[in-house]
Amino acid sequence: TSSHTRVGILNNPSSKIKEDNTAIARGILTAFLTQNNSNLKGFLSKLSKEDTAKSLAAGTKIVKFLIPGMDGDTFEKKYNTLGLDLIKTHQMFCQEVLKLLPGQMAVMSNGR
């Protein structure tokens, strides 16, 4: 409920990291890097829907899910160049530092 709350996402996938199974993770990371908070919230809500995941898995391009007001050109350029190394780094941090099992979820608050 606070406007001073910060949210971040770390990816800890349980399967091999490939472009075709990381569309949502890359979309989330790209949105965090390129969009303002008001657009980010709406876009993340849209990405979290099961229908969106099914559509992306079926081959729909992620730009079809951008919401009005988002900077689509900036988003698309960053999304297409993001690569998989960032997700692999997240995975390594989750497993090596946080001691999470592959795919295990956790919530951190104030770095704990």
N, C-alpha and C positions, 0 to 999 in steps of 0.2 A: 504493500500500500504506500510505500515511500517512493518519492521521486528521486531519492538519492541511492536507491538500490542498484547495484551493478550485477549483471548476469554475464556469464561466460560459458562456453561449451568446450568440453574436451571429448574427443572421439576415442572410444575403446572398442573397436570392432572385434567380433569373434571369428570372422572369416577372412580369407585372403583379400587384401585391399586391391581393388581393380577399379577402373573408371566406371564400368557398368553397374557396380554395386555401391558406389559412393556419391551418387547424384545428390541425394538429400544432404549428406554431410558437407559436400563441397558447396551446395547452395546456401546452407546456413553460414558457413565460414565466409563465403563471398559476401553475403548480406551484411554480416558484422563488419566487414572491411570497407564496404562501399556505400552503405545506406544510413540515413539518419534514424533516430530512435522511433519516430512515429511510423515510418514505413517499415522498419525492421520488425516491429511487433506484429503488424498485419501480415507481413510476408511469412514470418515464422508460424503464425497460426494457420495459414494456408498450407504450408509445407508439412505440418504435423497431422494432417488429415490422411486417413487410410486410402481414400480414393486418389489422392495426389500421389502417394507412393506407388499404387498400382499403375497409374497412368505413366509415371516416370519409368517404371520397370518395363512397361510395354513399348517404350521408345519415344514418348512425348518429350519434346525439348523443354527444359526448365524455364526458359523465357516465356512460355505460355502461361506461367503461374505468377508472373510479376504483377504487382498491384498498381493501380493508378498513383502517380506521384513518385514512383521509384525511378531512379536514373538507370534506365534499361541498358544504354550503351556501355556505361561504366561497369555495371553488373556483368553483362555478357563478356566483355573483354577480360575482366578479372577471373570470371568463372572458367573461361576457356584456357587460361594460362596458370591457374592455381596449382595444378599438378597434385600428385599423391604424397609427396614428401611431408607435407604439413600434417596430414592425417597419420602417417607412419610415426612422426615425431610425437603426436598426441598419444598414439597407442603405446609407444615406448615409455613415455612419462607415466601413463596410467599403470602400466604393469611393473616398471622398474622402481618408480618413486612411490606411487600410491599403493603398490602391492595388490592391485586388482587383477582378477583373473580375466582372460579374454572375454569381452562382452559383458562383464559385470558392471553394474551401474552404481553410482555413489553421488551424494550431494556434499559439497564442501561449503563451509561457511567461514568467512574470515580466514581462509587458508588452512582450515582444520578438517 
